[in-house]
């Protein structure tokens, strides 16, 4: 009996070692792919979208956190990427390439939030640049008394008043992640969000009743098919997986924890519709964004399981199974630019590092 117990323990240990080895190999292959796709000036994919360079920088930076010193090739790639992103910073503090013809500023809020998070984790940016980016994000938060107040859209300047949960979660996460930087502000005027307003915006997009209670919608202009309304006459919003994880991440960024009834209700929704095969409610649309926001949200909430699902084990196994022979990941569905293997590989590496 003792031999059987020892053999079981050894098998479990070896099994864990195998999983860790597979993760390491997948990360190394993905890293090599990203290095092979970087342009000489340091950017990836589209030079007019700094976030598409910041995401690989973020992935390469987290891959070696707490590990041995990265190779000289990785170090050089990170430095070139950080320099490229920093060069896109505008006088107002945002990281973006102006596109006046669009009526906005080149997705300034989205780009700046992603770039701020990536540069902060890379440790390769001067604090002054990061503090300016915080100012830009804080100044982009919508004010007022309507249901959009507290939220963020793609651009600080746009033709219409607009906010959505995806951009809001990126902004809230970036500001929460970099809050410690305010200690280094020399003028004494600390910059931050109106967290109560931001939280109110998020809560407004979470369904409070019915079978999808706890699920979150992208914005208040994306109703379900038809004109179904609730008792208050409000059009029902379409809740789905990635936005519910975005709501959990946003609530955790606002310092709510897994014991808060609002967070708990969203986690119950995610257990009810648990999947790593698809983005619930969206199929394979935005699948790699879904994987990334899932990992970041559940890590922020500090949960090991969703219902009886070991999310790190199931998610990492699924993501590794989708890796292509050249080390990349890509989505057959190009919505949200996910046919771009650099974008999806960056998301995948961020996920695997959080699962490791």
N, C-alpha and C positions, 0 to 999 in steps of 0.2 A: 504493500500500500504506500509505504514511504517513497519507494522508487517511482510509483505512478505520480504522486504529488510533485516530486522533484522534476519529473519529465514534463509535467504540465506547466510548471513554473518556468522551466527552460524554454519550452515551446512559446509561451506567452512573451517571454523576454525577447526571443529571436524574432517573433512576429512583429513586436514593436520596433526592433532594430531594422527589420525589412521595410516597414512603412517609412521610418525616418530616412533610410537609404534611398527609397524611391522618391521621396520628397526632394531630397538633396539633388538627386540626378535630374529630376524634372526642372528644378530651379536653375541648375547649371546649364542645361540645354536651352532653356528660355533666355537666360542671360546671354549666351553665345549668339542666339538669334538677334536679340536687340542690338548687340555690339555690331553685328554685320549690317544692320540697317541704318546706323547713324550717319548723317551727312557730315562732310568735313567741317562745316561751321558749327556743328554740335546739335543741330535740330533733328527731329524725327517727323516724318509724315508731311505736315503742312507748316511752313514757317510763319504763316499768318495766324496760327492757332497755338499760342505758347503752351496751353494745357496739354497738347499732344506731344510736347517735349518734356513737360513737367511730369507726366504720368510715368514714362520710362525712367526718368531720374528718380522719382519716388520709389519705383519698384527696385531699382538697383541699389538704392540707399537702404531700404528695409531688408534686402536680401542678406546684408552683411552686418546687421546690427547685432552686437554681442558675439559675433563670430570672429574667425581669424581675419587678419587684414586682407581686404580684397586685392585681386591681382592688379598689376600696373595698368592693364588694359581697361579694367572696370573703373579704376580711379581716374584715369585720363578721360574716359567717356563721361563720367559724372561731372568732372570739372568743366568740360566743354559744354555740357548740357546746362549746367548752372549759369555759366557765362552767357549763353545764348538767351536763356529766360530772363536774366537780369537786364540784358540789353533791350528787352521789350517793355521795360517799366516806363510808364508815362509820368509827366510832371505831377499828375493828380494821385500818383501812387499805384494805379492799377497796372496789371500786366496784360496788355492786349495790343492789337494792331487796329488803329481806327479805321472804320468803314462807314463814313458819313452817308453814303448812298443808301445804306440799310436803315437809316433813321436811328441808329444806335452806335455803339462804340466797339464793335467786333466781339460781342459776347463777353464784355468786360467783367461782369460779376462772376460768371462761370470760370473764365480763364484765371482771374486773380485768386479766387478761392482755391483752385487746384494748385496753382503755382506757389501760393503762400504755404500750403501744407507740405508740398514736395520740397521746397527750399528749406523750410524749417527742419524737416527730418534729415535732409542731406547734410546740414551743418556747414554749407558752403556759401552762405549768403551773409552780407553784413547786416547787423541788427537794424541799422537805419533804413535799409530797403524794406525789411519785413515790417517795421513799424509804419512806414508809409502805406504799405499794402493794407494793413489793418485799418488805417484811416479811410482808405478808399472803400473797403467793404462796409464799414460802419456807416459811411455817408450814403451808401447805396440802399440801405434798408428803407422800405416804404413807410411813410408816416401817414397819419390821418385816423379816421374813425370807422372806415369800412372794413370788410373782411379781408382785404388785401394788406392792410396795415401790419407791419412787423415782418412781412415776407420779402423775398428777393426774386427778381426775374433774371433773365440772361444779361441784360444791360442796365447800366445806371441811367442812361438817357435813352428813351424809346418813344415811339409815336403814341403808344397807349399805356395806360396804367396796367401793370401785369406782374404777377408773382406765381411761382409754382413750388411744389415741395422738394423737387430735386435740387434746384438751385439754392433753395433755402437751407437744405440739409448740408450742402457743401459749404455754404457761408458760415453756418452755425458751428460746424465741425472745425473749420479752419480757425475761427475766432477762439473757440474753446481750447484747441490744441496749442495756440500761440499766446495764450493769456499771460504767461509768465514774462513775455517780452516787455510788458508795460513797466516793469521795474526799471528798465533801462531808458525810459523816456526822460529826457532832461528838462523839458519845459514844465513838468508837473501836471500837465493836462492829460490825464489818462483817457484812452479811447476804448469804447466797448459798445456792444449792441444794447438795444432795449430788449432784454431777454424776456420780460413779461409779454411784450407785444409779439416777439418771435414765437414764443410758446403758444400764444393765443391763435396765431395764424396756423400753426401746425395742428392744434386741437380742432380747429374748424374743419379740417380736411379728414378727420377721423370719424368714421361712422359710429354712432352712439347706440344704435338699435338694430334689430333684425339679425338675419343669419350671418351677415358680414360685419357685425359689431367688432370694433377694434381695428378693422382694415382701413387703410388710408388711400385717398385719391391724389392724383397728380396736381390738379387745381380745381377750382370751383366751376370751371367752364367745360368740364369733361363729364357730362352725365352719361348714365347708362342709356341703352337704346330706348326710344320712346320718351314719354314725358311723365313718368311715374313720380309722384311726390309723396312726402311723408305727411304726418298729421298737421305739421306747421305750414304745409304748402311749399316746402323746399324741395327742389329737384334732387332725387337720389344721385349720389356721385358713385362712379365706378371705382371700387377698391381693388387693388391687386398687390402682388407680392413685393415687388421692388419698392413701391412707395410706402408700404407698411414698414419695411425695414428702414427706409429713409426717415419715417416718423419716429421709430425707436431710437435711431442715432441722434436725431434732432432733440428728442426729449432728454437723452443722456447727456448731450452737449449742454443742455440747460440745467444740468445737475439733478435731474430726476434719476431715480434708480429703479432696479427691477421690482422692488417692493411697492412702488407707486401704483395705484390702481389703473392709471392711464397706460403705463408701460405694460403692466400685467395683462390688461385686456388686449393690447396689440400682440403680445407674445402668445396669448391664447388663440387669436386669429391665425397667427403664423403656424402654430401647431396643427390647427384644423386643416389648413391648406398647405401643409409641409410638402416641399418638393425640391430636389436638386436636378430634376429632369427638365424642368421648364420654369419660366417666370410666371407664377400662377396668375391667370387672367390675361396674360400677354403671350403665352407660348414661348417661342424662341426669340421674340423681339426683345432687344436689350438684355440678352441672357448673361453676358459677361459683366455688364454693369450690375445686374441682379446678384451675381455671385460676389462681387466686390462689396456692394452695400450690405449684403447679408453678413459677410465676415466682419466688416467694420462695426455694424450695429450690434451683433451678438457679443463681440469682444468688448465693446463699450458698456454693454449691459452686464457683463461679467457672468454670463450664463454658459454652462457646459453642455446643457441639453435643451432641446426644444421638444417638450413632451418627453417621449422616450427615445428621441433621436440624438445621438452624439454628433452634433453638427460639424465639428472639425473633421471627424473621421469620414463621414458621408460626403461632405463637400470636397475635401481634398481628393478622395478617391474618384469622384465624378470628374473633377477638373483635370486630374492626371490622365484619366481615360480619354480625354478629348485632345490631348497634345498631339501635334502632327510630327512626322518623322524629322522635320528640320528644326524642331524645338519650339515652333510657334503655336499659337492658338488663333482661331478666327471663326466668325459666325457666318453661316450661309445666308442669314438674313441681314441685309445691310442697313436696316433701320438703326438710327443713332450711330452711324459710321462703323458698325461692328464687322464689316467685311475687311477692315484695316487690321492686319495681323499685329501691327505694333501696338495699337490700342488694346486689342484683346489679350495679347501676351503680357502687357503691363498689368492689366486687371488680374490676369491669372497668377502672375508672380506675387502681386500684393495679397491675393487670397491665400496662396500656399504658405507665404511667410507668416500670416496670421494663424494658420492652422498648425504650424510647426511648433 
